[in-house]
Amino acid sequence: MTKDVLDRSVAFFDKSDSRDKIFKVIQNYSKVVAWKLQIAALTGPQAGRKDARVGAAKYRKLASSLSEFRSLMKMFKWLKNIRDLRSLLANPTDMSPGEVIDALANVADVGYRVGDNIEYLCKYKFLTGSEKDWESRSKLCQFYGYILAVILNTLYLTGTLKVDGSDRMSDEEKKKAREKLILDFLKDFFDLLRVASGRGHLSFVPKPAVPGFAGVMGVCSGSIGLYQVWQKA
C-alpha cells in the first residue's frame, strides 16, 4: 500500500460519515440476506428450512443492531441542519426557489433526526413516550425529506434551476458539479424508493418482497454515499 493510499484511507475511515455509510451498506445487505433466507425457510427444501429460519433471524438481528448503532452515531446530527437553515434564512426575502426547497428539506431532515433520537431514547426508557409513535413521525419526515431532495436535484439537473456561481465556473468545475448532482440524485432516489416501499407506496413491489427491495435500495444508496465520501478523503 502506497503512502498516498494509506493517508487517504486514514482520512476516509476517520470520518464518522464514512463509518455510517459502511454500516448502512452492511445493514441493508443483511436485510436482503435475511429476506432470502426467510423465503428459503418458507418455500425451500424441508430439510433446510430450520437452518434458513435460524440464519434469517441472525441477519435480522444484525441489521437491527446496526440500525441502533447508526442512530447513536447520528445523535444530535440535526444541529448541522439547524446551522444550514440559519444560513439559508439569513435573507428570507431574497431566497431563490432552490433555497426555499433546500430549507424545507432541512426542516424535514430535522424532524426525521430529532424523531429518530427521541425514538431511541423512548425505547430504552430515557424518555417517556411511545417508541412506535416517534418512529412513525420520524419516518414520515424522512419520506418528505427525500421527496424534496429528489425534486431539488431534478430541477438542477434539468437546468430549471441554476447552481449558485455556475456562471463563474470553468468547464471542468461544471463537469464535477454535474457529476455530484447526478450522484446526489441517485442516492436520494434510491433512499426514497427504500422508504416509500416500507410505507406501502410502491404498488409494483409486492408486500412479501418489500424487505428485500428496501434492502437492495439501501445498499445502492449507501454504496454511492461511500464513493462520495472516499472522493472527499
Beta strands, then each sheet from edge to edge (+ up, - down):
end
